[in-house]
Amino acid sequence: YTQFLEFYERVIFFRRLSPEQQERIDSHLRRIHVLRKAVEYDEKDGKIGKLLIDNMSFSMEEWKKSELFAMNIERVRVWRSDRGQPNGESEPRAFPREVNPQWVYDVERDSRCSIVSFPKSGHGEEHGVACIKEINVYEALKKGHNNHLTQARAQGIPNETINYFHVPANNMTWVEKAMSRYYGVDDVDFDAIDREPRPGKLSGAYMLLRSMFWKGQENVGSRHMWPMCENVSTERGAASSSTPDNIALFAPFLHWDTDWSRRLLLEVVTEEEECGKTIEEKRYREHLRRARSDRHHLQDRIDEHDFNPSLDSPEQPKLFKKSVTFSDIVPEVLAPYPKLSRHFQSRIFRRDPLSGRLLAGHKLGQVLIDAARLHGAMVWMRDKSMIRRFLHHDPPLHPRRTLYQAAYTRKSMHWRDDQDSRKVARAVMVDQLWMWVLDGRSLITFFPSRYGVDYRDPSGVHELVKRRLRNLPRGQIRTVYDLALIVLSEVTNVFFDRAKTQDNQPQVLDTFERSIGDIIHQQAISVNRLQVLSGKIASVMSLPSSDQSLTWTIHFARRVAADIKLHNDIDTIIEQLDTMLMIKNQQIEVMTKFAKNAADILDPPGLWHASTNWSYSGEKSKQRKENYLHFKANADAILENIHGHVRQLERLRQRAEDVSARLEKQLALEQQQASAFNDWQNAKRVEKAADQGRAVMMFTSVTIVFLPLSFMTSLFWNEQQHLYTFRRR
């Protein structure tokens, strides 16, 4: 509200606002105050957070003490006085009005969820305009009869009001609390799901989150739910003959995040994974303690060390080691060469050797840098706190995954798949949609938002859903299943709606097109170079003798290495497209099951599945058929859209496959040419060896034949000289 106003105008503007708007501003300022305290006194980053705040205060003081600030602030004061405008120092600072020093940061109070209601409009089965409000998760999940979920179920069923409740996180703990609140019970002991249920445990929440529909669908190794869409009955005792009006759905979907955000949160996940082994051991001990307490009839108690002998070791190794990156290696390599290391240092920024603080060459620049670092720490506080609190909770939080982690489900969350230097600053992520349709009147969804992004994310799926609900024509929401289709439509349409370019959302299909086109261009250049190289090699091979064999071998090695790199790049693209196709096929499977399950609820006898008979037995039957046909048309349209997405990805994959096949043929040709050149080199070597053998044979023959003759000749010559001399004497 106040970011485009002069500082002295903010209080005046604030006083003119309504009490509700003033409360919103006060709430935001109180949140900033609590976040600063949380950063400063964070248990794991407390020293770093306090250092950030101290650096910010120190740099601001230094800037205000500078001559440049003093000179220009005086000029601003004179300029304001000449125009009759007051200066900011003369105005009171009236907000925030309430700042309690005892406030402590709580991620549940800082996370917000949405509640959307569609009251019945009175025109048949149509529902009115959506009423949207936001509350924090703590208020939404707290116990009591005035809970929003409990009231939504109590008021929605008799009044035929459709309610939609969304939480921006894949937090299994929050799911269990939400279901307990919805059915108006205390926190259900879902740990007993794997055992035989006791009579007092058969609540609606317990029946809804039975093992086969909840924890049994979890892939524990990589923390995600297997795709599923099933009708779930919450009735106690024998199963009802009618189709249950509850649907549980788990489905993956594509989204995005900045690569910097992903790497920063991945470091937090890695740190928590390193501590995870200790937590699992404590949980294992507690499990054994409970098991022993339930086995009083056994005389020989089971010792926990019989199950896990590794607990006796005093030192436990770290679960994961920190991966080595380029930034880790360069300082170690350049340490012995101080003169060389200056080429790898920024000419504008440098770091404090003691604290690692980034230093600017200007005092105002230092203020901006310190403010940016403090702002970043405050922005990441919610996501960091969520991971640290719930990652190893029972049940746990499911973090977001990359495409690589989605393809290789057993890869741990510490895996760093950011070693490709060609990667842009945005990464494709794989999120999860958890959705429950309850009592035919309520819709509850859980899926995450981008890391470090405030509640109103222009490219966020839930923000798109709310925007669509606000502009929805009357009569489009006839049943809760129509509302579920809107959520499924937005979830499955990410990256494939080219008209939606809000924020910095990447155009993934265009990126794949450009990447494949770049590889095709480089492959064409490589073919031309191969032709030139082949011509030069042919001319070299036609010469009677050549001493450049090693040079041409090096040329071959370089060409093959470049083409192998292109082949690896296109294989990576094919692998990513395969992962996206896998996700889209899972969406088709889940969407098909959802359409069938919802159709069974809307049309239990199956009279209208394939019938076009418009005869009715009453007004109620007519409305039900219209609702079914309305839902069926929308569901078929969404399924056709997803099939269209699959066709687009398959075309891209086929194009990438063609490029890969051409590269394989080119590599085969290069290998054949290299083999021919090696054969020619070997023939030359054999020919040279034969020439050298003949020379040695000739030398040996000459030596054997003429050496004795020369010896005898010299001997006879010496004898003749001696005889001649003797005769003269």
Buried (B, 14 or more C-beta within 10 A) or exposed (E): EBEEEBEBBBBEEBEEEEEEEBEEBBEEBBBEBBBBBBBBEBEEBEEBBBBBBEBBEEBBEBBEEBEEBEEEEEEEBEEBEEEEEEBBEEBEEEBBEEEEEEBEBBBBBBBBBBBBBBBBBEEBBBBBBBEEEEEBBBBBBBBEEEBBBBBBBEBBBEEBBBBBBBBBBBBBBBBBBBBBBBBBBEBBEBEEBEEEBEEEBEBBBBBBBBBEBBBEBBEEEBBBBEBBBBBBBBEEEEEEEEBBBBBBBBBBBBBBBBBBBBBBBBBBBBBBBBBBBEBEBEEBEEEBEEEBEEEEEEEEEEEBEEEEEEEEEEEEEEBBEEEEEEEEEEEEEBEEEEEEBEEEEEEEEEEEEEEEBBBBEEBBBBBEBBBEBBBBBBBBBBBBBBBBBBBBEEBBBBBBBBBBBBBEEEBBBBBBBBEEEEEEEBBBBBBBBBBBBBBBBBBBBBBBBBBBBEBEBBBBBBBBBBBBBEEBEEBBBBBBBBBBBBBBBBBBBBBBEEEBEEEEBBEBBEBBBEBBEEBBEBBEEBBEBBEEBBEEBEEBBEEEEBEEBEEBBEBBEEBBEBBEEBBEBBEBBBBBBBBBBBBBBBBBBBBBBBBEBBBBBBBEEEEBEEEEEEEEEEEEEBBBBBBBBBBBEBBEEBBEBBEEBBEBBBEBBEBBBEBBEBBEEBBEBBEEBBEBBEEBBEEBEEEEEEEEEEEEEEEEEEEEEEEEEEEEEEEEEEEEEEEEEEEEE
